[in-house]
Amino acid sequence: MPHYDYDGDGMVAGRDLAIVLSQWGACEQAASCWADFNFDEVVDAADLALLLLHWGEA
C-alpha cells in the first residue's frame, strides 16, 4: 500500500497534496515517481483521488 504522508508530520494533509501536485504528469522514471499511487506511470486525477481518500489519516 502506498504511503500518503510524504512530509512526515503524521497526517495526510495540505503539504502532502502540494508534494503530489508537484509531480503531476507523466513519470519519466517510475522509481522516482512515488506519487503514482496506482502505478500507471502518470500522476493524475486517479492518484489525486487516492490521496483524498486518505485525507486526514494519521
Chimera marker file (.cmm) of the C-alpha trace (Angstrom):
<marker_set name="trace">
<marker id="1" x="0.000" y="0.000" z="0.000" r="1" g="1" b="0" radius="0.5"/>
<marker id="2" x="1.356" y="3.444" z="-0.882" r="1" g="1" b="0" radius="0.5"/>
<marker id="3" x="2.435" y="5.808" z="1.857" r="1" g="1" b="0" radius="0.5"/>
<marker id="4" x="0.418" y="9.046" z="1.677" r="1" g="1" b="0" radius="0.5"/>
<marker id="5" x="2.050" y="11.145" z="4.438" r="1" g="1" b="0" radius="0.5"/>
<marker id="6" x="5.030" y="12.432" z="2.438" r="1" g="1" b="0" radius="0.5"/>
<marker id="7" x="6.014" y="15.309" z="4.670" r="1" g="1" b="0" radius="0.5"/>
<marker id="8" x="6.165" y="13.061" z="7.738" r="1" g="1" b="0" radius="0.5"/>
<marker id="9" x="4.009" y="15.211" z="10.005" r="1" g="1" b="0" radius="0.5"/>
<marker id="10" x="1.790" y="12.278" z="10.942" r="1" g="1" b="0" radius="0.5"/>
<marker id="11" x="-1.242" y="13.281" z="8.885" r="1" g="1" b="0" radius="0.5"/>
<marker id="12" x="-2.287" y="13.266" z="5.243" r="1" g="1" b="0" radius="0.5"/>
<marker id="13" x="-2.981" y="16.966" z="4.615" r="1" g="1" b="0" radius="0.5"/>
<marker id="14" x="-2.175" y="20.050" z="2.561" r="1" g="1" b="0" radius="0.5"/>
<marker id="15" x="1.588" y="19.710" z="2.300" r="1" g="1" b="0" radius="0.5"/>
<marker id="16" x="1.188" y="16.135" z="1.059" r="1" g="1" b="0" radius="0.5"/>
<marker id="17" x="-1.215" y="17.418" z="-1.587" r="1" g="1" b="0" radius="0.5"/>
<marker id="18" x="1.341" y="20.029" z="-2.659" r="1" g="1" b="0" radius="0.5"/>
<marker id="19" x="4.000" y="17.351" z="-2.997" r="1" g="1" b="0" radius="0.5"/>
<marker id="20" x="1.712" y="15.177" z="-5.152" r="1" g="1" b="0" radius="0.5"/>
<marker id="21" x="0.789" y="18.131" z="-7.372" r="1" g="1" b="0" radius="0.5"/>
<marker id="22" x="4.490" y="18.919" z="-7.853" r="1" g="1" b="0" radius="0.5"/>
<marker id="23" x="4.855" y="15.502" z="-9.531" r="1" g="1" b="0" radius="0.5"/>
<marker id="24" x="1.764" y="15.931" z="-11.745" r="1" g="1" b="0" radius="0.5"/>
<marker id="25" x="2.084" y="14.424" z="-15.232" r="1" g="1" b="0" radius="0.5"/>
<marker id="26" x="3.943" y="11.574" z="-16.859" r="1" g="1" b="0" radius="0.5"/>
<marker id="27" x="6.635" y="9.821" z="-14.856" r="1" g="1" b="0" radius="0.5"/>
<marker id="28" x="9.993" y="9.955" z="-16.555" r="1" g="1" b="0" radius="0.5"/>
<marker id="29" x="11.388" y="7.302" z="-14.218" r="1" g="1" b="0" radius="0.5"/>
<marker id="30" x="8.855" y="5.099" z="-12.435" r="1" g="1" b="0" radius="0.5"/>
<marker id="31" x="11.175" y="4.508" z="-9.467" r="1" g="1" b="0" radius="0.5"/>
<marker id="32" x="11.338" y="8.231" z="-8.673" r="1" g="1" b="0" radius="0.5"/>
<marker id="33" x="7.632" y="8.866" z="-9.212" r="1" g="1" b="0" radius="0.5"/>
<marker id="34" x="6.344" y="7.910" z="-5.759" r="1" g="1" b="0" radius="0.5"/>
<marker id="35" x="3.113" y="9.935" z="-6.110" r="1" g="1" b="0" radius="0.5"/>
<marker id="36" x="1.942" y="7.439" z="-8.754" r="1" g="1" b="0" radius="0.5"/>
<marker id="37" x="-0.257" y="5.526" z="-6.323" r="1" g="1" b="0" radius="0.5"/>
<marker id="38" x="-1.927" y="3.299" z="-8.934" r="1" g="1" b="0" radius="0.5"/>
<marker id="39" x="1.348" y="2.500" z="-10.738" r="1" g="1" b="0" radius="0.5"/>
<marker id="40" x="0.251" y="3.578" z="-14.237" r="1" g="1" b="0" radius="0.5"/>
<marker id="41" x="3.367" y="5.759" z="-14.746" r="1" g="1" b="0" radius="0.5"/>
<marker id="42" x="1.464" y="9.044" z="-14.564" r="1" g="1" b="0" radius="0.5"/>
<marker id="43" x="0.440" y="11.243" z="-11.628" r="1" g="1" b="0" radius="0.5"/>
<marker id="44" x="-3.076" y="12.372" z="-12.439" r="1" g="1" b="0" radius="0.5"/>
<marker id="45" x="-6.640" y="12.663" z="-11.132" r="1" g="1" b="0" radius="0.5"/>
<marker id="46" x="-6.736" y="8.966" z="-10.220" r="1" g="1" b="0" radius="0.5"/>
<marker id="47" x="-3.752" y="9.417" z="-7.902" r="1" g="1" b="0" radius="0.5"/>
<marker id="48" x="-5.238" y="12.615" z="-6.501" r="1" g="1" b="0" radius="0.5"/>
<marker id="49" x="-8.456" y="10.732" z="-5.718" r="1" g="1" b="0" radius="0.5"/>
<marker id="50" x="-6.461" y="8.108" z="-3.820" r="1" g="1" b="0" radius="0.5"/>
<marker id="51" x="-4.713" y="10.802" z="-1.778" r="1" g="1" b="0" radius="0.5"/>
<marker id="52" x="-8.026" y="12.462" z="-0.975" r="1" g="1" b="0" radius="0.5"/>
<marker id="53" x="-9.488" y="9.104" z="0.026" r="1" g="1" b="0" radius="0.5"/>
<marker id="54" x="-6.850" y="9.009" z="2.788" r="1" g="1" b="0" radius="0.5"/>
<marker id="55" x="-7.145" y="12.720" z="3.694" r="1" g="1" b="0" radius="0.5"/>
<marker id="56" x="-6.861" y="13.367" z="7.411" r="1" g="1" b="0" radius="0.5"/>
<marker id="57" x="-5.460" y="9.923" z="8.240" r="1" g="1" b="0" radius="0.5"/>
<marker id="58" x="-2.660" y="9.689" z="10.729" r="1" g="1" b="0" radius="0.5"/>
<link id1="1" id2="2" r="1" g="1" b="0" radius="0.2"/>
<link id1="2" id2="3" r="1" g="1" b="0" radius="0.2"/>
<link id1="3" id2="4" r="1" g="1" b="0" radius="0.2"/>
<link id1="4" id2="5" r="1" g="1" b="0" radius="0.2"/>
<link id1="5" id2="6" r="1" g="1" b="0" radius="0.2"/>
<link id1="6" id2="7" r="1" g="1" b="0" radius="0.2"/>
<link id1="7" id2="8" r="1" g="1" b="0" radius="0.2"/>
<link id1="8" id2="9" r="1" g="1" b="0" radius="0.2"/>
<link id1="9" id2="10" r="1" g="1" b="0" radius="0.2"/>
<link id1="10" id2="11" r="1" g="1" b="0" radius="0.2"/>
<link id1="11" id2="12" r="1" g="1" b="0" radius="0.2"/>
<link id1="12" id2="13" r="1" g="1" b="0" radius="0.2"/>
<link id1="13" id2="14" r="1" g="1" b="0" radius="0.2"/>
<link id1="14" id2="15" r="1" g="1" b="0" radius="0.2"/>
<link id1="15" id2="16" r="1" g="1" b="0" radius="0.2"/>
<link id1="16" id2="17" r="1" g="1" b="0" radius="0.2"/>
<link id1="17" id2="18" r="1" g="1" b="0" radius="0.2"/>
<link id1="18" id2="19" r="1" g="1" b="0" radius="0.2"/>
<link id1="19" id2="20" r="1" g="1" b="0" radius="0.2"/>
<link id1="20" id2="21" r="1" g="1" b="0" radius="0.2"/>
<link id1="21" id2="22" r="1" g="1" b="0" radius="0.2"/>
<link id1="22" id2="23" r="1" g="1" b="0" radius="0.2"/>
<link id1="23" id2="24" r="1" g="1" b="0" radius="0.2"/>
<link id1="24" id2="25" r="1" g="1" b="0" radius="0.2"/>
<link id1="25" id2="26" r="1" g="1" b="0" radius="0.2"/>
<link id1="26" id2="27" r="1" g="1" b="0" radius="0.2"/>
<link id1="27" id2="28" r="1" g="1" b="0" radius="0.2"/>
<link id1="28" id2="29" r="1" g="1" b="0" radius="0.2"/>
<link id1="29" id2="30" r="1" g="1" b="0" radius="0.2"/>
<link id1="30" id2="31" r="1" g="1" b="0" radius="0.2"/>
<link id1="31" id2="32" r="1" g="1" b="0" radius="0.2"/>
<link id1="32" id2="33" r="1" g="1" b="0" radius="0.2"/>
<link id1="33" id2="34" r="1" g="1" b="0" radius="0.2"/>
<link id1="34" id2="35" r="1" g="1" b="0" radius="0.2"/>
<link id1="35" id2="36" r="1" g="1" b="0" radius="0.2"/>
<link id1="36" id2="37" r="1" g="1" b="0" radius="0.2"/>
<link id1="37" id2="38" r="1" g="1" b="0" radius="0.2"/>
<link id1="38" id2="39" r="1" g="1" b="0" radius="0.2"/>
<link id1="39" id2="40" r="1" g="1" b="0" radius="0.2"/>
<link id1="40" id2="41" r="1" g="1" b="0" radius="0.2"/>
<link id1="41" id2="42" r="1" g="1" b="0" radius="0.2"/>
<link id1="42" id2="43" r="1" g="1" b="0" radius="0.2"/>
<link id1="43" id2="44" r="1" g="1" b="0" radius="0.2"/>
<link id1="44" id2="45" r="1" g="1" b="0" radius="0.2"/>
<link id1="45" id2="46" r="1" g="1" b="0" radius="0.2"/>
<link id1="46" id2="47" r="1" g="1" b="0" radius="0.2"/>
<link id1="47" id2="48" r="1" g="1" b="0" radius="0.2"/>
<link id1="48" id2="49" r="1" g="1" b="0" radius="0.2"/>
<link id1="49" id2="50" r="1" g="1" b="0" radius="0.2"/>
<link id1="50" id2="51" r="1" g="1" b="0" radius="0.2"/>
<link id1="51" id2="52" r="1" g="1" b="0" radius="0.2"/>
<link id1="52" id2="53" r="1" g="1" b="0" radius="0.2"/>
<link id1="53" id2="54" r="1" g="1" b="0" radius="0.2"/>
<link id1="54" id2="55" r="1" g="1" b="0" radius="0.2"/>
<link id1="55" id2="56" r="1" g="1" b="0" radius="0.2"/>
<link id1="56" id2="57" r="1" g="1" b="0" radius="0.2"/>
<link id1="57" id2="58" r="1" g="1" b="0" radius="0.2"/>
</marker_set>
